[in-house]
Amino acid sequence: MTDATAAGTIYDLGYQHYEGERLGRANAIRTLAAYSLRSAFGLGRGERAKFVPVLMGLFCFIPVIGQMVMANAAGDPSRINFAQQTQFTNLFLILFAAAQAPELIVVDKQLGVLGLYLSRSLRSTDYAFAKWAAMVGAMLFYTLLPQLILFAGSLLLADAPWHAFTETWRTLGPILGTSVVISCYLATVGLALGSLAARKGYASASVIAFFLMTPVLSAIAMTLLPHDIMRYGILGNPIEAMSGFARWAFNVKPLVSRRFPLAAPRFGVEYFYPLIITTVVAAGLLTYRFRRSDI
């Protein structure tokens, strides 16, 4: 018998320590946030992933063009209504949050890559913060940018743009404030509810259910509460809270309800409280969810 011929060769290459630059946690958070922001817009994915972001863009930017065309036809830049833009797009913003927030979180759990993210410099809270920052950035694209275009359009339609700017530049404060508050609110709620589900369909359904059930509960509360406090029930309706907050920020008087005259939304800054409280609670839920070891 002949000796067996070696089928291969083993090379002892050894292991060497990495001596290059270590970018650390901050770079990991920025990289994950940038990648997640691209995912929110469907970039780097198939055509179906871009359908919702593109449709959302049409719903948010076409009203801007419509307002500018009507203001130009009337020759009156004051016809541009920033609060109306917010009220018109609230429902579409909710649908965007329901569709895209699970895309940022649930997909990672389904693919089993969450453990890989957390095996290095990223912590669970860093992961949650990067996803939150990406979702807020995506929401701001649909809330802040249309308002800035409206503001620029109102200046261009004026006879004296610089004079119009000196008269209306303070509007930039409410524009930035309402856009940031609403974006943070929807992004945090969407991510928090999405983190509880194991599949994208369930996550999207939970977000939609939240924004469908809370107005119903708010309406029930308005009918059951005593007349002197029944109007406070409207604060439990997230759509009314966002619209009311925008009206208050832009100093627009609300319409009086004929059905509930005593429950007319005669609030101002009070609309801000349910938004910020819900955002803080949702942020706590999101942080707690990703601090658990069994996600």
Phi and psi in degrees as a GROMACS rama.xvg file:
@    title "Ramachandran Plot"
@    xaxis  label "Phi"
@    yaxis  label "Psi"
@TYPE xy
-97.2979  153.224  THR-2
-65.5922  143.993  ASP-3
-65.5914  136.136  ALA-4
-81.894  135.456  THR-5
-62.1272  130.832  ALA-6
-86.9581  -10.3368  ALA-7
-166.599  178.381  GLY-8
-128.835  135.88  THR-9
-99.6348  126.931  ILE-10
-107.665  127.026  TYR-11
-90.5206  87.6047  ASP-12
-81.5189  -23.8621  LEU-13
75.2194  178.8  GLY-14
-122.264  138.707  TYR-15
-122.748  146.348  GLN-16
-73.8724  143.902  HIS-17
-70.8669  125.378  TYR-18
-112.254  7.11718  GLU-19
-80.2623  -172.6  GLY-20
-74.3438  134.08  GLU-21
-102.45  115.526  ARG-22
-81.7753  -22.1788  LEU-23
82.0109  -170.976  GLY-24
-64.7195  -42.0629  ARG-25
-59.3233  -43.5872  ALA-26
-67.7851  -36.6369  ASN-27
-63.7784  -41.0703  ALA-28
-65.1072  -44.7048  ILE-29
-62.9668  -41.9632  ARG-30
-65.1127  -44.0679  THR-31
-65.9819  -39.9461  LEU-32
-64.4457  -42.4858  ALA-33
-65.1423  -42.0609  ALA-34
-64.5405  -40.7677  TYR-35
-67.9952  -35.2504  SER-36
-64.1076  -41.1547  LEU-37
-62.4864  -39.5926  ARG-38
-65.0864  -35.4273  SER-39
-62.6858  -29.5557  ALA-40
-96.0978  3.03951  PHE-41
76.7379  12.8886  GLY-42
-74.2565  138.444  LEU-43
80.5382  6.6844  GLY-44
-121.451  -174.193  ARG-45
-72.1165  176.325  GLY-46
-65.0491  -34.0451  GLU-47
-64.4899  -31.1954  ARG-48
-69.5636  -20.6373  ALA-49
-91.4752  -6.36724  LYS-50
-63.2236  -50.8787  PHE-51
-64.4568  -47.4298  VAL-52
-59.808  -40.1627  PRO-53
-67.5479  -44.5774  VAL-54
-61.9756  -38.8874  LEU-55
-62.6662  -39.4748  MET-56
-62.287  -38.6943  GLY-57
-64.2417  -43.8228  LEU-58
-67.1397  -30.0895  PHE-59
-90.2421  -30.8594  CYS-60
-99.2795  -24.8877  PHE-61
-63.1984  -42.9855  ILE-62
-59.6911  -31.6393  PRO-63
-63.119  -46.8621  VAL-64
-62.886  -40.6441  ILE-65
-61.4328  -44.1865  GLY-66
-62.9852  -41.7153  GLN-67
-66.7991  -37.8984  MET-68
-65.8505  -43.4118  VAL-69
-67.6475  -38.9481  MET-70
-65.3841  -37.6393  ALA-71
-68.6757  -39.6128  ASN-72
-65.7829  -35.3773  ALA-73
-84.0774  -12.0935  ALA-74
66.3709  28.6457  GLY-75
-136.52  97.8898  ASP-76
-62.6582  -19.8866  PRO-77
-69.6113  -10.4441  SER-78
-69.7686  -16.6013  ARG-79
-68.3696  123.772  ILE-80
-117.96  106.724  ASN-81
-70.3886  -38.3916  PHE-82
-65.5952  -36.3284  ALA-83
-65.5765  -35.5034  GLN-84
-61.755  -42.4222  GLN-85
-65.4554  -44.9145  THR-86
-63.985  -36.7421  GLN-87
-70.1847  -34.9135  PHE-88
-93.9995  -3.05734  THR-89
-57.6213  -46.2044  ASN-90
-63.3024  -40.6292  LEU-91
-69.0509  -34.7619  PHE-92
-64.1442  -38.1561  LEU-93
-63.2391  -44.3476  ILE-94
-64.7769  -36.3194  LEU-95
-65.152  -43.3333  PHE-96
-62.633  -40.1033  ALA-97
-67.187  -32.336  ALA-98
-84.2316  -39.3538  ALA-99
-99.645  -25.5725  GLN-100
-60.7088  -45.1302  ALA-101
-62.4636  -28.1069  PRO-102
-63.1402  -30.0651  GLU-103
-82.224  -29.2919  LEU-104
-111.975  -50.6411  ILE-105
-66.1176  -35.3506  VAL-106
-60.6936  -40.6182  VAL-107
-62.6819  -38.4307  ASP-108
-69.8695  -38.782  LYS-109
-66.3328  -38.1094  GLN-110
-82.6454  -9.41109  LEU-111
73.2495  24.973  GLY-112
-96.8024  -3.605  VAL-113
-61.695  -40.2758  LEU-114
-63.1051  -32.5753  GLY-115
-68.2292  -39.4952  LEU-116
-60.6352  -42.3376  TYR-117
-86.8721  1.50701  LEU-118
-82.3727  -10.6626  SER-119
-116.574  -132.411  ARG-120
-76.0703  -20.0387  SER-121
-71.6892  137.77  LEU-122
-101  168.08  ARG-123
-62.5521  -39.0478  SER-124
-68.8183  -32.8142  THR-125
-64.5691  -41.5926  ASP-126
-61.6281  -47.4797  TYR-127
-62.6974  -40.8375  ALA-128
-65.8454  -41.1558  PHE-129
-63.028  -42.4364  ALA-130
-66.0788  -40.2185  LYS-131
-64.2679  -45.1566  TRP-132
-62.2007  -39.0667  ALA-133
-65.7289  -42.9719  ALA-134
-68.2794  -38.9452  MET-135
-63.363  -42.1653  VAL-136
-60.9254  -40.4612  GLY-137
-66.0259  -40.6916  ALA-138
-65.7657  -37.6873  MET-139
-63.7923  -29.5393  LEU-140
-60.7251  -34.0842  PHE-141
-96.1184  -10.6716  TYR-142
-107.282  -49.2689  THR-143
-79.9686  -45.469  LEU-144
-61.1245  -45.4508  LEU-145
-60.0586  -37.3361  PRO-146
-67.3698  -38.2243  GLN-147
-66.6231  -36.3001  LEU-148
-65.5241  -40.5613  ILE-149
-61.5773  -42.2763  LEU-150
-63.8676  -45.3191  PHE-151
-63.3716  -38.1459  ALA-152
-64.7758  -37.967  GLY-153
-64.5629  -32.1797  SER-154
-73.0756  -41.4712  LEU-155
-68.2846  -27.9129  LEU-156
-80.725  -14.7579  LEU-157
-75.1712  153.333  ALA-158
-67.4302  -36.2314  ASP-159
-124.801  90.8704  ALA-160
-56.0682  -42.3619  PRO-161
-67.3034  -40.8722  TRP-162
-63.6615  -39.6424  HIS-163
-63.6975  -36.6967  ALA-164
-65.6573  -43.2513  PHE-165
-64.2273  -24.9474  THR-166
-87.1012  -26.2672  GLU-167
-121.578  6.47498  THR-168
-63.816  -24.0065  TRP-169
-66.6205  -16.0198  ARG-170
-65.3678  -21.2865  THR-171
-62.6157  -29.0381  LEU-172
-63.5186  -55.8205  GLY-173
-60.1425  -35.2752  PRO-174
-60.7197  -49.0521  ILE-175
-67.3426  -42.3325  LEU-176
-63.9827  -49.2642  GLY-177
-65.606  -38.7435  THR-178
-64.9286  -44.0901  SER-179
-67.8332  -45.7337  VAL-180
-62.6501  -48.3576  VAL-181
-67.1105  -38.6893  ILE-182
-65.2794  -44.8862  SER-183
-64.266  -39.9543  CYS-184
-62.2193  -52.6786  TYR-185
-68.392  -39.5576  LEU-186
-65.6058  -42.7357  ALA-187
-68.8453  -44.1341  THR-188
-63.5139  -44.179  VAL-189
-62.0655  -43.9052  GLY-190
-70.2802  -39.6162  LEU-191
-64.18  -46.6178  ALA-192
-69.9602  -35.6806  LEU-193
-66.5936  -30.5383  GLY-194
-70.2168  -15.4889  SER-195
-83.3308  -15.5403  LEU-196
-102.345  156.609  ALA-197
-99.1135  -12.5449  ALA-198
-132.007  150.46  ARG-199
-62.7754  -38.6466  LYS-200
-61.8177  -43.8007  GLY-201
-66.956  -38.5537  TYR-202
-64.2539  -45.482  ALA-203
-63.7577  -39.8021  SER-204
-64.3638  -37.1692  ALA-205
-66.7147  -37.9808  SER-206
-67.2746  -45.5096  VAL-207
-62.9906  -40.5022  ILE-208
-62.762  -37.1723  ALA-209
-61.1268  -45.6891  PHE-210
-80.3675  -11.15  PHE-211
-90.3993  -37.2809  LEU-212
-80.1658  -36.4831  MET-213
-62.8014  -39.5978  THR-214
-63.1695  -36.0126  PRO-215
-64.4892  -46.3285  VAL-216
-64.0446  -35.1605  LEU-217
-64.7224  -43.0773  SER-218
-65.3035  -38.8582  ALA-219
-63.9249  -42.6373  ILE-220
-62.2585  -37.0198  ALA-221
-67.2456  -26.867  MET-222
-86.8708  -21.9076  THR-223
-97.0862  -27.0328  LEU-224
-72.1729  155.59  LEU-225
-59.0697  155.602  PRO-226
-60.861  -32.0679  HIS-227
-75.6264  -16.6008  ASP-228
-126.275  3.85139  ILE-229
-64.8755  -27.1374  MET-230
-65.8269  -20.1955  ARG-231
-70.4418  -16.2352  TYR-232
-63.8487  -24.8564  GLY-233
-66.9767  -21.7487  ILE-234
-67.9727  -16.9889  LEU-235
-82.2445  -5.7086  GLY-236
-91.3075  110.804  ASN-237
-62.8018  -34.7314  PRO-238
-67.5093  -43.211  ILE-239
-66.9899  -35.5682  GLU-240
-64.077  -43.8804  ALA-241
-66.4347  -43.3726  MET-242
-66.193  -43.0709  SER-243
-64.6061  -37.595  GLY-244
-64.1773  -39.6986  PHE-245
-66.3301  -41.9315  ALA-246
-61.5125  -42.0412  ARG-247
-66.5741  -42.4026  TRP-248
-63.0049  -37.5123  ALA-249
-97.8883  9.78688  PHE-250
59.0321  48.0482  ASN-251
-106.233  129.542  VAL-252
-73.3759  134.986  LYS-253
-76.5186  157.947  PRO-254
-80.5261  142.076  LEU-255
-85.1568  129.651  VAL-256
-73.7097  128.759  SER-257
-77.8101  -30.9364  ARG-258
-73.9138  -39.2992  ARG-259
-123.726  74.6074  PHE-260
-62.9858  -33.5472  PRO-261
-79.2826  -14.2908  LEU-262
-106.152  23.1089  ALA-263
-60.7387  139.986  ALA-264
-72.8043  70.1466  PRO-265
-89.7041  59.2509  ARG-266
-115.908  167.094  PHE-267
-127.466  -103.696  GLY-268
-66.5476  -15.177  VAL-269
-58.6748  -27.3047  GLU-270
-64.1999  -24.8191  TYR-271
-71.8896  -31.9797  PHE-272
-62.6593  -49.9283  TYR-273
-63.487  -30.6469  PRO-274
-66.971  -47.184  LEU-275
-72.4793  -35.8594  ILE-276
-65.3955  -45.1459  ILE-277
-63.5372  -37.8727  THR-278
-64.3133  -42.7148  THR-279
-65.7919  -43.6785  VAL-280
-63.089  -44.0985  VAL-281
-64.7122  -37.7967  ALA-282
-64.3777  -39.366  ALA-283
-63.8118  -40.9629  GLY-284
-64.1754  -42.3681  LEU-285
-63.7369  -43.6552  LEU-286
-64.8942  -43.9898  THR-287
-62.4361  -40.0912  TYR-288
-61.229  -41.4526  ARG-289
-87.9919  -6.30886  PHE-290
-84.9008  -15.1515  ARG-291
-72.9762  151.442  ARG-292
-89.3592  -9.54992  SER-293
-105.877  19.8478  ASP-294
